[in-house]
Every structure is written in C-alpha cells, then in structure tokens.
Amino acid sequence: MLSSDSVYERLNRIFRDVLDDDAIVLRAETTAADVEGWDSMVNVQLMLGVEQEFGVHLSAGQMQALHNVGDLVTAIVSRAA
C-alpha cells in the first residue's frame, strides 16, 4: 500500500518535471493558484503524469472534484490500494 509521504514525494517529482521548477514543494492545501504556471493545459500534463506514475485512472469528473493536492493524494492512495 502506498503511503501519503511516498505519494507526495513522487508528485513533487512530477510537478517539478512538468513545470520545470525544482523549488516546488507540494502540501495538502496546495492548489493551482499557489503554483506559478499551473494552468489548464499544464493540468492535463500533470494528470497524465500522475496516471502513468501511479497506474491509476481518474475520470474528468473525479479530476474536477479535486480541490487541492491533498484531495489528489487521497484519490491516488484509495485507487492504488
């Protein structure tokens, strides 16, 4: 089973790679408004990266229901279990 810490570590790598910013540090409360360059187009790349990294699929409706990175971590952990 995935731990939340492991998910955050892997998400940080994905976000840093996609956004080309090694300073990104994700927290549960982090939203797109908190990360420079995180727009709708980048969001597609991020979600593809998440699906590939964790082997999970999130529908468009599930993605829209995510309010912050904490919600994404919860979704990943629950689907990967």
C-alpha positions as a Markdown table, in Angstrom:
| # | Residue | x | y | z |
|---|---|---|---|---|
| 1 | Met | 0.0 | 0.0 | 0.0 |
| 2 | Leu | 1.2 | 3.5 | -0.8 |
| 3 | Ser | 1.9 | 5.9 | 2.0 |
| 4 | Ser | 0.9 | 9.5 | 1.7 |
| 5 | Asp | 4.6 | 10.6 | 2.1 |
| 6 | Ser | 5.6 | 8.4 | -0.8 |
| 7 | Val | 2.8 | 9.9 | -2.9 |
| 8 | Tyr | 3.9 | 13.4 | -2.1 |
| 9 | Glu | 7.5 | 12.6 | -2.9 |
| 10 | Arg | 6.5 | 11.2 | -6.3 |
| 11 | Leu | 4.1 | 14.0 | -7.0 |
| 12 | Asn | 6.8 | 16.6 | -6.3 |
| 13 | Arg | 8.9 | 15.0 | -8.9 |
| 14 | Ile | 6.1 | 15.0 | -11.5 |
| 15 | Phe | 5.2 | 18.6 | -10.8 |
| 16 | Arg | 8.9 | 19.7 | -10.9 |
| 17 | Asp | 9.5 | 18.0 | -14.2 |
| 18 | Val | 6.3 | 19.2 | -15.9 |
| 19 | Leu | 6.6 | 22.8 | -14.6 |
| 20 | Asp | 10.4 | 22.8 | -14.8 |
| 21 | Asp | 10.7 | 24.2 | -11.3 |
| 22 | Asp | 12.8 | 22.4 | -8.7 |
| 23 | Ala | 11.6 | 24.7 | -6.0 |
| 24 | Ile | 8.0 | 23.3 | -5.9 |
| 25 | Val | 7.1 | 21.7 | -2.6 |
| 26 | Leu | 3.6 | 20.4 | -2.6 |
| 27 | Arg | 1.4 | 20.4 | 0.6 |
| 28 | Ala | -2.1 | 19.1 | 1.2 |
| 29 | Glu | -3.5 | 22.6 | 0.8 |
| 30 | Thr | -1.6 | 23.4 | -2.4 |
| 31 | Thr | -3.9 | 24.5 | -5.3 |
| 32 | Ala | -3.2 | 25.6 | -8.9 |
| 33 | Ala | -3.4 | 29.2 | -7.7 |
| 34 | Asp | -0.4 | 28.5 | -5.5 |
| 35 | Val | 1.9 | 27.3 | -8.3 |
| 36 | Glu | 3.1 | 29.6 | -11.0 |
| 37 | Gly | 2.4 | 28.2 | -14.4 |
| 38 | Trp | -0.2 | 25.6 | -13.3 |
| 39 | Asp | -2.9 | 26.3 | -15.8 |
| 40 | Ser | -5.5 | 24.1 | -17.5 |
| 41 | Met | -3.0 | 22.9 | -20.2 |
| 42 | Val | -0.4 | 22.0 | -17.6 |
| 43 | Asn | -3.1 | 20.3 | -15.6 |
| 44 | Val | -3.6 | 17.8 | -18.4 |
| 45 | Gln | 0.1 | 17.0 | -18.5 |
| 46 | Leu | 0.2 | 16.7 | -14.7 |
| 47 | Met | -2.8 | 14.3 | -14.6 |
| 48 | Leu | -1.2 | 12.2 | -17.4 |
| 49 | Gly | 2.0 | 12.0 | -15.4 |
| 50 | Val | 0.0 | 11.0 | -12.3 |
| 51 | Glu | -1.8 | 8.3 | -14.1 |
| 52 | Gln | 1.4 | 6.9 | -15.6 |
| 53 | Glu | 3.4 | 7.1 | -12.3 |
| 54 | Phe | 0.8 | 5.5 | -10.1 |
| 55 | Gly | -1.1 | 3.3 | -12.6 |
| 56 | Val | -4.4 | 4.8 | -11.7 |
| 57 | His | -7.1 | 6.4 | -13.9 |
| 58 | Leu | -9.1 | 9.5 | -12.8 |
| 59 | Ser | -12.1 | 10.4 | -14.8 |
| 60 | Ala | -12.8 | 14.0 | -15.8 |
| 61 | Gly | -15.4 | 14.2 | -13.1 |
| 62 | Gln | -13.1 | 12.8 | -10.5 |
| 63 | Met | -10.4 | 15.3 | -11.5 |
| 64 | Gln | -12.9 | 18.2 | -11.3 |
| 65 | Ala | -13.8 | 17.1 | -7.8 |
| 66 | Leu | -10.2 | 17.6 | -6.6 |
| 67 | His | -9.8 | 20.9 | -4.7 |
| 68 | Asn | -6.2 | 20.6 | -3.7 |
| 69 | Val | -3.2 | 18.3 | -3.7 |
| 70 | Gly | -4.4 | 16.6 | -0.6 |
| 71 | Asp | -7.5 | 15.5 | -2.4 |
| 72 | Leu | -5.3 | 14.2 | -5.2 |
| 73 | Val | -3.2 | 12.2 | -2.8 |
| 74 | Thr | -6.3 | 10.7 | -1.2 |
| 75 | Ala | -7.6 | 9.7 | -4.6 |
| 76 | Ile | -4.3 | 8.1 | -5.6 |
| 77 | Val | -3.9 | 6.2 | -2.3 |
| 78 | Ser | -7.5 | 4.9 | -2.5 |
| 79 | Arg | -7.3 | 3.8 | -6.1 |
| 80 | Ala | -3.8 | 2.2 | -5.8 |
| 81 | Ala | -4.8 | 0.1 | -2.8 |
